[in-house]
Amino acid sequence: MYLRGEGLDSDAITAARYYEEAVNAGFIPAHFNLGRLYEVGRGVPTDLAKAAELYSRAVEGGDADAMMNLGIMYVNGRGVSQDQERGYKLIESAAHLGVEGAEECLSRLQDHGIGRPV
């Protein structure tokens, strides 16, 4: 609500604070949302390592969007040590779960010699 300004003024700092509280309470979707804020530096300072850590926890909870984002981070070595195979597998899992754009991402990676055809 705060992040998108739904019925309220948009306030990324307040949204980040609420996501942090939800993360501390173990709410898996909040890990993804807060990770995204850290990745882009919205409401919090940009911190790619923190984003990757939060995405990793979300992946452990089965969050498909986190699989996609973390996979891209691994492929590019952003916030984590580059591991293209691990990144490919995460994006592949996201594709199997129906994440929009994941199949196209896999095709692009394959065009660059990363991974294998699905």
DAPE-V635110 format. One record per run of one state. SS is the DSSP state (H for helix, E for strand, L for the rest). FROM is the first residue (numbers start at 0). TO is the last residue. If there is no record, write none. Layout:
ss->{SS;SS}
from->{FROM;FROM}
to->{TO;TO}
This chain:
ss->{L;H;L;H;L;H;L;H;L;H;L;H;L}
from->{0;11;24;27;40;47;60;63;76;83;96;101;111}
to->{10;23;26;39;46;59;62;75;82;95;100;110;117}
